[in-house]
Amino acid sequence: MDSNNQIIEPTPYDDAQWLWCADWCKKKGLSPYDSKNWADAKFEYLKAHEAKERKG
């Protein structure tokens, strides 16, 4: 190990979000490996789930 004492925090991983985004890309015929497509999918996911929480 190098001695710069840098701590890297893991990013929380959300399986449900990942699956939803991958599915969204697939339905649109887009590649989930393209960062633009993934950003669009994540935007749609957050929009859909935010609306659900407001109704809740």
Z-matrix of the N, CA and C atoms (Angstrom, degrees):
N
C 1 1.466
C 2 1.518 1 110.79
N 3 1.321 2 115.75 1 143.13
C 4 1.457 3 118.19 2 176.61
C 5 1.526 4 108.62 3 -80.97
N 6 1.311 5 115.79 4 160.90
C 7 1.463 6 119.81 5 -170.89
C 8 1.526 7 113.71 6 -101.41
N 9 1.330 8 118.52 7 32.26
C 10 1.467 9 118.31 8 179.56
C 11 1.532 10 112.28 9 -89.55
N 12 1.358 11 116.60 10 0.87
C 13 1.471 12 122.07 11 174.93
C 14 1.519 13 114.34 12 54.34
N 15 1.307 14 117.19 13 34.61
C 16 1.460 15 120.51 14 179.34
C 17 1.525 16 109.21 15 -86.65
N 18 1.323 17 115.50 16 127.40
C 19 1.459 18 120.56 17 178.40
C 20 1.521 19 108.01 18 -103.06
N 21 1.310 20 115.95 19 127.31
C 22 1.460 21 120.48 20 179.47
C 23 1.523 22 107.91 21 -108.89
N 24 1.312 23 115.46 22 118.52
C 25 1.462 24 120.75 23 178.96
C 26 1.528 25 109.08 24 -83.26
N 27 1.315 26 117.52 25 134.66
C 28 1.466 27 118.83 26 177.07
C 29 1.525 28 111.10 27 -69.83
N 30 1.316 29 115.72 28 145.74
C 31 1.462 30 120.83 29 176.96
C 32 1.521 31 107.93 30 -79.40
N 33 1.326 32 117.73 31 132.10
C 34 1.470 33 118.23 32 177.38
C 35 1.528 34 110.39 33 -60.57
N 36 1.301 35 116.68 34 136.35
C 37 1.459 36 121.70 35 -175.23
C 38 1.520 37 108.61 36 -112.11
N 39 1.305 38 116.30 37 125.99
C 40 1.457 39 121.76 38 -176.49
C 41 1.528 40 109.38 39 -112.29
N 42 1.332 41 115.96 40 103.16
C 43 1.470 42 120.94 41 -178.02
C 44 1.519 43 112.49 42 -58.21
N 45 1.335 44 116.34 43 -44.28
C 46 1.465 45 120.48 44 -177.32
C 47 1.526 46 110.54 45 -61.19
N 48 1.328 47 115.49 46 -42.22
C 49 1.467 48 119.97 47 179.66
C 50 1.528 49 110.35 48 -65.90
N 51 1.318 50 116.89 49 -43.36
C 52 1.460 51 121.01 50 -179.08
C 53 1.525 52 110.34 51 -60.75
N 54 1.341 53 116.00 52 -46.89
C 55 1.466 54 120.17 53 -179.35
C 56 1.521 55 111.33 54 -64.19
N 57 1.321 56 116.99 55 -40.87
C 58 1.462 57 121.44 56 179.97
C 59 1.527 58 109.66 57 -62.00
N 60 1.329 59 116.73 58 -45.73
C 61 1.470 60 121.50 59 -178.70
C 62 1.532 61 111.40 60 -66.22
N 63 1.325 62 116.42 61 -42.27
C 64 1.465 63 120.31 62 178.82
C 65 1.532 64 109.76 63 -62.74
N 66 1.326 65 116.01 64 -41.88
C 67 1.460 66 122.04 65 179.26
C 68 1.527 67 111.12 66 -64.70
N 69 1.316 68 116.09 67 -42.75
C 70 1.470 69 122.02 68 -179.93
C 71 1.528 70 109.81 69 -59.95
N 72 1.328 71 116.14 70 -46.27
C 73 1.472 72 120.52 71 178.69
C 74 1.528 73 110.39 72 -61.08
N 75 1.335 74 116.12 73 -44.16
C 76 1.464 75 120.92 74 -178.91
C 77 1.531 76 110.74 75 -60.86
N 78 1.336 77 116.76 76 -45.12
C 79 1.473 78 121.26 77 -179.37
C 80 1.521 79 111.74 78 -62.18
N 81 1.337 80 116.57 79 -33.55
C 82 1.465 81 121.20 80 -179.33
C 83 1.528 82 111.54 81 -85.50
N 84 1.334 83 116.64 82 -5.80
C 85 1.455 84 120.63 83 -177.79
C 86 1.523 85 112.33 84 74.26
N 87 1.334 86 116.03 85 25.97
C 88 1.465 87 121.31 86 -178.73
C 89 1.524 88 110.10 87 -104.64
N 90 1.316 89 115.22 88 158.33
C 91 1.458 90 119.56 89 176.93
C 92 1.525 91 109.82 90 -84.22
N 93 1.340 92 117.60 91 124.26
C 94 1.465 93 119.26 92 177.32
C 95 1.531 94 112.32 93 -70.95
N 96 1.343 95 116.67 94 -8.70
C 97 1.464 96 120.09 95 179.51
C 98 1.520 97 112.14 96 -85.49
N 99 1.321 98 116.93 97 -7.48
C 100 1.462 99 121.21 98 177.90
C 101 1.529 100 107.82 99 -87.38
N 102 1.319 101 117.10 100 124.83
C 103 1.469 102 120.41 101 -174.03
C 104 1.526 103 112.92 102 -62.62
N 105 1.327 104 117.96 103 -32.05
C 106 1.471 105 121.16 104 178.29
C 107 1.529 106 109.54 105 -66.74
N 108 1.333 107 116.79 106 -45.57
C 109 1.464 108 120.54 107 178.31
C 110 1.522 109 110.68 108 -61.32
N 111 1.338 110 115.91 109 -42.07
C 112 1.463 111 120.33 110 -178.28
C 113 1.529 112 110.24 111 -65.48
N 114 1.323 113 116.66 112 -40.10
C 115 1.470 114 120.75 113 178.17
C 116 1.525 115 110.40 114 -63.64
N 117 1.331 116 117.02 115 -41.47
C 118 1.470 117 121.21 116 177.60
C 119 1.528 118 110.51 117 -62.88
N 120 1.327 119 116.10 118 -43.73
C 121 1.464 120 121.08 119 -179.91
C 122 1.525 121 110.47 120 -62.81
N 123 1.325 122 116.09 121 -42.85
C 124 1.465 123 120.21 122 -178.99
C 125 1.527 124 110.49 123 -65.65
N 126 1.322 125 116.14 124 -38.21
C 127 1.464 126 120.91 125 177.31
C 128 1.529 127 109.87 126 -60.71
N 129 1.339 128 116.37 127 -46.47
C 130 1.468 129 121.17 128 179.19
C 131 1.528 130 111.16 129 -63.69
N 132 1.330 131 115.72 130 -40.28
C 133 1.470 132 120.71 131 178.64
C 134 1.528 133 110.64 132 -60.74
N 135 1.323 134 115.91 133 -50.12
C 136 1.465 135 120.18 134 -178.04
C 137 1.521 136 111.05 135 -64.17
N 138 1.330 137 116.37 136 -39.46
C 139 1.462 138 121.51 137 178.83
C 140 1.536 139 109.86 138 -61.84
N 141 1.322 140 116.81 139 -47.70
C 142 1.466 141 121.91 140 -178.77
C 143 1.525 142 111.47 141 -63.94
N 144 1.317 143 116.76 142 -42.05
C 145 1.459 144 119.87 143 -176.14
C 146 1.524 145 112.58 144 -78.70
N 147 1.314 146 116.79 145 -27.65
C 148 1.463 147 120.17 146 175.89
C 149 1.530 148 109.58 147 -67.98
N 150 1.322 149 117.04 148 -41.40
C 151 1.468 150 122.09 149 178.52
C 152 1.530 151 109.93 150 -63.21
N 153 1.327 152 116.48 151 -40.05
C 154 1.462 153 121.85 152 179.57
C 155 1.534 154 110.30 153 -63.31
N 156 1.337 155 116.48 154 -40.98
C 157 1.463 156 121.02 155 -179.54
C 158 1.522 157 111.54 156 -67.42
N 159 1.314 158 117.34 157 -35.82
C 160 1.464 159 120.95 158 179.76
C 161 1.525 160 111.58 159 -65.76
N 162 1.347 161 115.07 160 -39.26
C 163 1.471 162 119.76 161 178.76
C 164 1.530 163 110.17 162 -67.86
N 165 1.350 164 114.76 163 -42.01
C 166 1.435 165 126.79 164 -174.47
C 167 1.447 166 117.51 165 -24.91
